[in-house]
Amino acid sequence: MLWARDPAQASTLQATRLNERYLPEVPLPDALAVTGAAREALGDAALALVATPVSGLRGTLALLHEVAPGVPAVWLCKGFEKDAARLPHEVADTVLPAATPRGALSGPSFALEVARGLPCALTLASRDAAFAKDAAAQLHGGRLRVYYSEDLAGVEVGGAVKNVMAIAVGICDGLGLGQNARAALITRGLAEVARLGVALGGSLETMMGLAGAGDLILTATGDLSRNRRVGLALARGEPLDVILAALGHVAEGVRTVREVVRLARERGVAMPISEAVLEVVEGRCTAPAAAERLMSRDPRAE
């Protein structure tokens, strides 16, 4: 059962069996019903998958709790809540009762490839180890391999910060700096992801797994990556508002970079790549100047 918050869109999806705006290449499965009524969607639910941007998570979880209290929830969004710099699980903690099972599903996963049934491996994380294992088992199957983890913070940080690094790599490639520079940037970007992840309570091992390195590699190099496309356009000197209007989708890295830099400064975590991306996104520095500044930094121990 699929719930869409816009009843008109729900009716169109149910009638046409296509999501023309976001996934026009793949018809909806015959067994999937679509509704604009949350109570109908959640009436017999054993598990709710919340597929919204981070900005929509709070309201959707509040609706879930109102309509179907106690139904376990797993969210797919990656990023930080604007202004408060909360990770998704911290948002959930302010909305859902402590007894409601919940977790995050993350990892390298372009929606189009998942919808087409191409192989994919993800991580389902929850502070409740039993729920993480059970929910992973429910979603695992076919060409979708789902691992489970108790490192909820680490999995969420990996999923959030990789979007910032994907913008950086897009800028690098858009400037024609070469594959050596791309490899260096991804590697040093992973170091930044790991530093912030550990500072926020995550495990270094998680940063080296699917939700960290895996998601970073995919989003930084894949042609389907919206954040990478933002970086490519910034390298061409296009204004950010024009880029986002042409994109037509949410690029979480643009929203996330401000929260990432703020958290890093508050906790004394060195994140020079993230700082450079923020300057370019805010128009305080051109892409070539930001790249030159990163390359001219003093040598230091790795």
PyMOL commands that set and color helices and strands:
alter all, ss='L'
color gray80, all
select helices_A, chain A and resi 7-16+38-42+54-67+88-95+111-115+129-139+152-174+179-199+204-207+210-221+226-235+240-247+252-267+272-281+287-295
alter helices_A, ss='H'
color red, helices_A
select strands_A, chain A and resi 2-3+34-35+48-50+73-75+102-106+120-125+144-149
alter strands_A, ss='S'
color yellow, strands_A
deselect
rebuild
show_as cartoon
